[in-house]
Amino acid sequence: MDVNRLWLGMFALFLSQQKVATDSTVYVAIDRTTWGDINLLMVSFIWRKRAIPLYWQRLKTLGNSNLPTQKTALKVALSALSAYKVVILGDREFCSVDLARWLGEQSAYFCLRQKKSTHIQPHGEDWIALGELGLTPGTSCFYNQITVTQSKGFSPVQLAGKWQRRYGGFAADEPWFILTNLDSLDAAILSYQKRFSIEMCHP
């Protein structure tokens, strides 16, 4: 029995029953979780503040996943959702500009959280680390058509930054920096917030 094919068939039936309109925007989270010596890469469909697993793979070693493994997992999701506009959401493990470039090539949207050490070059200006942009609680920024990382030189792309005063009832201790191909600050931040639905999948 092909478990993946069976599960994806059930998922297709779920989409049909929920009457998810063709060409509508849907959200997919990629994440990794560990239980002792079990290290899982998980791709989940976010629906009504719940995360429905689409694909999961036990990694052979502990620690972060690599780009080929991430691509394999995301190909399953993109194939299952080919009739929709897909936004991929990833935390700082998935900050790679190579992943962002590949997702763009697949005609997918992405919101990938970046480390504050990541450098950007806005409109031909000097390179600057995200942590040096000067965000404080309650402030935000949006950079359009910029270049990211001196070594990779990935462009053009957008960067959304926001330091929430509070999120989920707690004071945020640092800003979000989101690498995206969405066209506005609100679209990027509202999309990335949906990633937190995946916490319900993990202990």
C-alpha positions as CSV (number, residue, x, y, z in Angstrom):
1,M,0.0,0.0,0.0
2,D,1.3,3.4,-1.0
3,V,0.5,5.4,2.2
4,N,1.5,8.8,0.6
5,R,-0.8,8.3,-2.3
6,L,-3.7,7.1,-0.1
7,W,-3.2,10.1,2.3
8,L,-3.0,12.6,-0.6
9,G,-6.1,11.1,-2.1
10,M,-7.9,11.7,1.2
11,F,-6.6,15.2,1.3
12,A,-7.9,15.9,-2.3
13,L,-11.3,14.7,-1.1
14,F,-11.1,17.0,1.9
15,L,-10.4,20.0,-0.3
16,S,-13.4,19.1,-2.5
17,Q,-15.7,18.7,0.4
18,Q,-14.6,22.0,1.9
19,K,-15.2,23.7,-1.4
20,V,-11.8,25.5,-1.5
21,A,-12.2,27.6,-4.6
22,T,-9.7,26.9,-7.4
23,D,-7.0,29.6,-7.8
24,S,-7.7,30.9,-4.2
25,T,-4.7,31.5,-1.9
26,V,-3.7,28.7,0.5
27,Y,-1.0,28.5,3.1
28,V,1.6,25.8,3.7
29,A,4.0,25.6,6.6
30,I,7.3,23.8,6.6
31,D,8.8,23.0,10.0
32,R,10.9,20.5,11.8
33,T,10.3,18.9,15.2
34,T,12.2,16.4,17.4
35,W,11.1,13.8,19.9
36,G,14.2,12.3,21.5
37,D,16.2,10.8,18.7
38,I,13.3,11.2,16.2
39,N,13.8,14.2,13.9
40,L,10.8,14.9,11.6
41,L,10.5,17.3,8.7
42,M,6.8,18.3,8.3
43,V,4.9,20.1,5.6
44,S,1.3,21.1,6.7
45,F,-1.7,22.7,5.0
46,I,-3.0,25.5,7.2
47,W,-6.8,25.5,7.4
48,R,-9.0,27.4,9.9
49,K,-6.2,27.7,12.5
50,R,-5.3,24.1,12.2
51,A,-2.4,22.4,10.5
52,I,-3.2,19.3,8.3
53,P,-0.1,17.2,7.6
54,L,0.6,16.9,3.9
55,Y,4.0,15.2,4.0
56,W,6.5,14.2,6.7
57,Q,9.9,12.5,6.6
58,R,12.0,11.2,9.4
59,L,15.5,12.6,8.9
60,K,18.5,10.3,9.3
61,T,20.4,12.6,11.6
62,L,19.5,15.2,14.2
63,G,19.8,18.8,13.4
64,N,18.6,21.0,10.6
65,S,17.2,19.7,7.3
66,N,19.1,20.4,4.0
67,L,17.9,22.1,0.9
68,P,17.4,18.9,-1.2
69,T,15.2,17.4,1.5
70,Q,13.2,20.6,1.8
71,K,12.6,20.6,-1.9
72,T,11.4,17.0,-1.9
73,A,8.9,17.7,0.8
74,L,7.7,20.9,-0.8
75,K,7.3,19.3,-4.2
76,V,4.7,17.0,-2.7
77,A,2.7,20.0,-1.3
78,L,3.0,22.1,-4.5
79,S,1.8,19.1,-6.6
80,A,-1.2,18.5,-4.3
81,L,-2.1,22.2,-4.4
82,S,-1.3,22.9,-8.1
83,A,-4.8,24.4,-8.6
84,Y,-4.2,27.1,-6.0
85,K,-2.0,30.1,-5.2
86,V,0.4,28.6,-2.6
87,V,2.2,30.7,0.1
88,I,5.0,28.8,1.8
89,L,5.8,29.8,5.3
90,G,9.1,28.9,7.0
91,D,10.9,29.9,10.2
92,R,14.7,30.7,10.4
93,E,15.8,27.2,9.6
94,F,14.3,27.8,6.2
95,C,15.9,31.2,5.6
96,S,18.0,30.1,2.6
97,V,17.8,32.4,-0.4
98,D,18.4,29.2,-2.5
99,L,15.1,27.9,-1.2
100,A,13.4,31.2,-1.9
101,R,14.8,31.3,-5.4
102,W,13.6,27.7,-6.1
103,L,10.1,28.5,-4.7
104,G,9.9,31.5,-7.0
105,E,10.8,29.2,-9.9
106,Q,7.9,26.9,-8.9
107,S,5.5,29.9,-9.2
108,A,5.0,29.7,-5.4
109,Y,4.8,32.6,-3.0
110,F,7.0,32.5,0.2
111,C,7.4,34.2,3.6
112,L,10.7,32.9,5.1
113,R,11.9,34.4,8.4
114,Q,15.4,35.7,8.3
115,K,18.2,35.8,10.9
116,K,19.1,39.3,12.1
117,S,22.6,38.8,10.7
118,T,21.3,38.5,7.2
119,H,22.5,41.4,5.0
120,I,20.4,43.4,2.4
121,Q,21.2,46.0,-0.1
122,P,18.3,48.4,-0.7
123,H,18.2,50.2,-4.0
124,G,22.0,50.2,-4.5
125,E,22.8,51.5,-1.1
126,D,25.4,50.0,1.2
127,W,24.9,46.5,2.6
128,I,23.3,46.5,6.0
129,A,22.5,43.7,8.5
130,L,18.8,43.3,9.4
131,G,19.7,43.7,13.1
132,E,21.0,47.2,12.3
133,L,17.7,48.5,10.7
134,G,16.8,50.1,14.0
135,L,13.3,48.5,14.6
136,T,11.8,49.0,18.0
137,P,8.6,47.5,19.5
138,G,5.6,48.8,17.5
139,T,7.6,49.7,14.4
140,S,7.8,48.1,11.0
141,C,9.5,48.5,7.6
142,F,9.1,47.2,4.1
143,Y,11.9,47.1,1.4
144,N,10.8,46.5,-2.2
145,Q,12.9,45.1,-5.0
146,I,16.1,44.6,-3.0
147,T,19.1,42.3,-3.0
148,V,19.7,39.8,-0.2
149,T,23.0,38.4,1.0
150,Q,26.4,39.5,-0.4
151,S,27.5,36.0,-1.2
152,K,24.3,34.9,-3.1
153,G,23.1,38.3,-4.4
154,F,19.5,37.2,-4.7
155,S,17.2,39.8,-6.2
156,P,14.7,41.3,-6.8
157,V,12.8,40.4,-3.6
158,Q,11.0,42.1,-0.8
159,L,11.8,42.3,2.9
160,A,9.1,42.9,5.5
161,G,10.1,43.8,9.1
162,K,7.9,44.2,12.1
163,W,8.4,44.3,15.8
164,Q,5.1,43.4,17.5
165,R,4.4,45.0,20.8
166,R,2.6,41.9,21.9
167,Y,1.8,38.6,20.1
168,G,-0.3,35.8,21.5
169,G,-0.6,37.7,24.8
170,F,3.2,37.9,25.2
171,A,5.6,40.8,24.6
172,A,7.7,40.1,21.6
173,D,11.5,40.1,22.4
174,E,12.6,40.7,18.8
175,P,11.3,41.7,15.4
176,W,10.3,39.5,12.5
177,F,12.3,39.9,9.3
178,I,10.4,38.1,6.5
179,L,11.9,37.5,3.0
180,T,9.0,37.4,0.6
181,N,7.8,37.8,-2.9
182,L,4.5,39.2,-1.7
183,D,4.0,42.9,-2.5
184,S,3.2,44.5,0.8
185,L,4.0,44.6,4.5
186,D,0.5,43.6,5.6
187,A,0.4,40.7,3.1
188,A,3.7,39.3,4.4
189,I,3.0,39.7,8.1
190,L,-0.6,38.4,8.0
191,S,0.6,35.4,6.0
192,Y,3.5,34.6,8.3
193,Q,1.3,34.8,11.4
194,K,-0.6,31.8,10.0
195,R,2.5,29.7,10.5
196,F,1.9,29.5,14.2
197,S,-1.1,27.2,13.5
198,I,1.5,24.4,13.2
199,E,2.3,24.5,16.9
200,M,-0.9,22.4,17.4
201,C,0.7,19.5,15.5
202,H,3.7,19.2,17.9
203,P,3.9,18.6,21.6
